[in-house]
Every structure is written in C-alpha cells, then in structure tokens.
Amino acid sequence: MTGDLEIRRVRTDETGELLTLRRAAFVTEAQQYGDPHIPPLTQTMDELEQDLQREDVVTLGAWQGHRLVGSIRVLIEDKKATLGRFAVAPDLQGQGFGTQLLLAILPYLPDGIEEVWVFTGRDSVQNIALYAKHGYEHQHDQTAGDLTYAFLRKTLVDTPGAQADEQSDEPAGS
C-alpha cells in the first residue's frame, strides 16, 4: 500500500537525496546486467544538479513523509517526451509507487507532446510489463556495448484527455 505520497518536481537542494535513491535503485539493474558502469550509477552530484536545472528536463520525486521513495526523469524534445532514470527505493518496489510516478508525469508535459518514449533493459521483464500495462508498446531493441535496450512508445495525440491516465492499484517495478 502506497499511503500518503507527495509527487512534485525535485529541487536542486534535494540532489543528494535523488543521487542516493537512484544509486540504491539501480544497483539491482547493474547486477542483473553485470555492468556497474550504467549511467545512473556513474552520474556525479554536479552532473545531476545541472540536469535538474535544464529547461528541457522534468524530474519528479515521490515523497513519503520526508523520505524520497521514487523518481522519474523526462526529457522534452519537440513533440516527444522520453522517460528515464525511473527509480523506486528497493525496499518499496512492487507497492505501486512506480505506477503513481508513471501516471503523475503526464500533467507535467507541455502542450503539443504527441508521444512518450521509454527504454529499459530488454531483460527487465517487470519494467516492460509495467510500461505495457499503461499503454506503452514495444517498438524496437537497440544494443549499446554489452547491453540491449527495449524501446517502448505511448502515443498521446489520438487519446482524448491525453494528460490523464487510469489509476491502478497493481504493484509497480522500477
């Protein structure tokens, strides 16, 4: 059960909390793929702070009380939004926090966004299932080094009320 959750933009004075959350959440992903050098684990505090200040990036955090329990980053490019760095604290995965974050991002998108893309490791079955459940369709795979990423897309232009999605009580992965 997700309880009271506040979802809002992450501020630059919260960079340390965000960095800690991402590193904790992405360790299991790095272990699964045998690569401790994935970008969420190698990004520095300064790089993350600069990212939070970019006008073309929206980073949301989910707080339960004073604890940052999840985050999601969105890069805005013309009519396209790309989700990334989607993280939920390891001890809270599977409790719906990821679903709430995934749904919360839509109202933060600027007018004119026609599609939302996301990529994840091709073997990250729980992640792919979460995205598929919320209307993201697999488009293609792409290999970068030793990793193969699955790219999924959700089209918003044909959906009335594209800025809203159905809430779900189902567990979510990160």
C-alpha positions as CSV (number, residue, x, y, z in Angstrom):
1,M,0.0,0.0,0.0
2,T,1.4,3.4,-1.0
3,G,-0.2,5.5,1.7
4,D,0.3,9.3,1.5
5,L,2.6,10.2,-1.3
6,E,3.6,13.6,-2.5
7,I,4.7,13.8,-6.1
8,R,6.4,17.0,-7.2
9,R,9.4,18.4,-9.0
10,V,12.8,17.6,-7.4
11,R,14.6,20.8,-6.3
12,T,18.4,21.3,-6.7
13,D,18.8,21.3,-2.9
14,E,17.5,17.7,-3.0
15,T,20.2,16.5,-5.4
16,G,21.9,14.4,-2.8
17,E,18.7,12.5,-1.9
18,L,18.0,11.9,-5.6
19,L,21.5,10.6,-6.2
20,T,21.3,8.3,-3.2
21,L,17.8,6.9,-4.4
22,R,19.0,6.3,-7.9
23,R,22.1,4.5,-6.9
24,A,20.2,2.3,-4.5
25,A,17.5,1.5,-7.1
26,F,19.9,0.9,-10.0
27,V,22.3,-1.5,-8.2
28,T,20.0,-4.4,-8.9
29,E,19.7,-3.4,-12.5
30,A,23.5,-3.2,-12.7
31,Q,23.8,-6.7,-11.1
32,Q,21.3,-8.2,-13.5
33,Y,23.3,-7.0,-16.5
34,G,26.7,-7.4,-14.9
35,D,27.6,-3.8,-15.6
36,P,28.4,-1.5,-12.6
37,H,29.0,1.4,-15.0
38,I,25.5,2.2,-16.1
39,P,24.8,5.9,-16.3
40,P,22.5,6.2,-13.2
41,L,25.4,4.7,-11.1
42,T,28.2,6.9,-12.6
43,Q,26.5,10.3,-12.7
44,T,28.1,12.8,-10.4
45,M,26.4,15.1,-8.0
46,D,27.4,18.1,-10.1
47,E,26.1,16.4,-13.3
48,L,22.8,15.6,-11.6
49,E,22.4,19.2,-10.3
50,Q,23.0,20.5,-13.8
51,D,20.4,18.1,-15.1
52,L,17.8,19.3,-12.6
53,Q,18.4,22.9,-13.9
54,R,17.8,22.1,-17.5
55,E,14.7,23.6,-19.1
56,D,14.1,20.6,-21.3
57,V,14.1,18.2,-18.4
58,V,11.4,17.5,-15.8
59,T,12.4,15.4,-12.8
60,L,9.7,14.3,-10.4
61,G,10.2,12.8,-7.0
62,A,7.8,10.9,-4.8
63,W,8.0,11.6,-1.1
64,Q,6.5,9.5,1.7
65,G,6.9,11.9,4.7
66,H,10.4,13.2,4.5
67,R,11.8,10.2,2.5
68,L,12.3,10.4,-1.2
69,V,11.0,7.0,-2.3
70,G,10.9,7.3,-6.1
71,S,11.8,9.5,-9.1
72,I,11.3,9.8,-12.8
73,R,13.1,12.0,-15.3
74,V,11.6,13.2,-18.6
75,L,13.5,14.8,-21.5
76,I,11.3,17.0,-23.7
77,E,12.2,17.2,-27.4
78,D,9.8,19.0,-29.7
79,K,6.7,16.7,-29.7
80,K,8.4,13.9,-27.9
81,A,9.0,13.1,-24.2
82,T,11.5,10.4,-23.2
83,L,11.2,8.9,-19.7
84,G,14.4,7.8,-18.0
85,R,16.1,7.2,-14.6
86,F,12.8,5.8,-13.3
87,A,13.7,4.6,-9.8
88,V,11.8,3.3,-6.7
89,A,13.6,2.6,-3.4
90,P,14.4,-1.1,-3.4
91,D,12.6,-1.8,-0.2
92,L,9.4,-0.3,-1.6
93,Q,9.3,-1.8,-5.1
94,G,6.2,-3.6,-6.1
95,Q,3.9,-1.5,-3.9
96,G,2.5,0.9,-6.5
97,F,4.9,3.8,-6.2
98,G,6.2,3.3,-9.7
99,T,2.7,3.3,-11.2
100,Q,1.9,6.5,-9.4
101,L,5.1,8.2,-10.7
102,L,4.5,6.9,-14.2
103,L,0.9,8.4,-14.2
104,A,2.0,11.6,-12.5
105,I,4.3,12.7,-15.2
106,L,1.6,13.3,-17.9
107,P,0.2,16.6,-16.4
108,Y,3.8,18.0,-16.3
109,L,4.3,17.5,-20.1
110,P,4.0,20.7,-22.2
111,D,1.1,21.1,-24.7
112,G,1.9,19.5,-28.0
113,I,3.6,16.4,-26.8
114,E,2.4,13.6,-29.1
115,E,4.3,10.6,-27.9
116,V,6.2,9.4,-24.8
117,W,9.1,7.0,-25.1
118,V,10.8,4.9,-22.5
119,F,13.7,2.5,-22.7
120,T,14.8,-0.2,-20.3
121,G,17.0,-3.3,-20.4
122,R,15.5,-5.9,-22.7
123,D,15.7,-8.5,-19.9
124,S,13.9,-6.2,-17.4
125,V,10.6,-8.1,-17.7
126,Q,8.9,-6.3,-14.8
127,N,9.7,-2.9,-16.2
128,I,8.4,-3.8,-19.7
129,A,5.3,-5.3,-18.2
130,L,4.6,-2.1,-16.2
131,Y,5.0,0.1,-19.3
132,A,2.9,-2.2,-21.4
133,K,0.1,-2.2,-18.8
134,H,0.0,1.6,-19.2
135,G,-0.2,1.7,-23.0
136,Y,3.4,1.7,-24.0
137,E,4.1,-0.5,-27.0
138,H,7.4,-2.2,-27.8
139,Q,9.0,-0.5,-30.9
140,H,12.5,-1.9,-31.2
141,D,15.6,-3.1,-29.4
142,Q,19.0,-1.4,-29.6
143,T,22.3,-2.7,-28.4
144,A,24.8,-0.4,-26.8
145,G,28.0,-2.1,-25.8
146,D,27.0,-5.3,-23.9
147,L,23.5,-4.1,-23.1
148,T,20.4,-4.4,-25.2
149,Y,17.6,-1.9,-24.6
150,A,13.9,-2.3,-25.4
151,F,12.3,0.9,-26.6
152,L,8.6,1.4,-25.9
153,R,6.3,4.2,-27.0
154,K,2.9,5.6,-26.0
155,T,1.1,7.8,-28.4
156,L,-0.9,10.7,-26.9
157,V,-2.4,12.5,-29.9
158,D,-5.2,10.1,-30.5
159,T,-6.2,9.8,-26.9
160,P,-8.9,12.2,-25.7
161,G,-7.7,13.7,-22.4
162,A,-4.2,12.6,-23.1
163,Q,-3.0,14.3,-20.0
164,A,-4.8,11.8,-17.8
165,D,-4.5,8.0,-17.4
166,E,-6.3,5.5,-15.3
167,Q,-5.0,4.9,-11.7
168,S,-4.1,1.4,-10.8
169,D,-3.6,-0.4,-7.5
170,E,-1.3,-3.0,-9.1
171,P,2.3,-3.4,-7.9
172,A,4.9,-1.5,-9.9
173,G,8.5,-2.2,-10.6
174,S,11.2,0.4,-11.2
